């Protein structure tokens, strides 16, 4: 009986997307201090008329032998390394919660299912990943309660993920189309120096404290007394 010859089959590795082939519409000043990856991707999608599928190829890590998986814009898992291959790629990487705490030792509770927003912030196309901290009941920039529902029709917001539904809504309610923020021209996304400084002051201390948690003993009573004012941290005071 003739012997069977084994033939080696070579499988080529998946080719990573080289990024957009069109001329990208992006102004670096559209990225603001402590801004979330979610709002940055939203603005990029609106400015460049992108869809979820093509954006996913540019911002998500390639998965060998598997279909591309959408990156987590809130925590940053699944994002391309070192950063997404679109114009605001570095800012997107810096706009996730993992940019503040890789292990999230601060123990603050995160809202994962619904976008928490202030219309005053979204009117500039601005949202911070730190807005998703449930212990933060009010926006530290405008000192007003954070919302998860449309103030007119009571439709709940979706989570901070890449979605054609979010992109099509253009910062509006997907049900009644009330502007949750700005549907205006992209030029309105550049914040004034005064507002940028206000955002730096509002989020700076909290961001610094979260980073300190990564390398500090949380049982230290002196450290607890240094908690940012204006926040009620349930993990510590229950």
Secondary structure, 3 states (H helix, E strand, C coil): CCCCCCCCCCCCCCCCCCCCCCCCCCCHHHCCCCCCHHHHHHHHHHHHCCCHHHHHHHHECCCCCCCCCCCCCCCCCCECCCCCCCCCHHHHHHCCHHHCCCCCCCCCCECCCCCCECHHHHCCCCCCHHHHECCCCECCCCCCECECECCCCCCECCCCCCCHHHHHHCCECCCCCCECCCCCCHHHHCCCHHHHHHHHHHHHHHHHHHHHHCCCCCCCHHHHCCCCCCCCCHHHHC
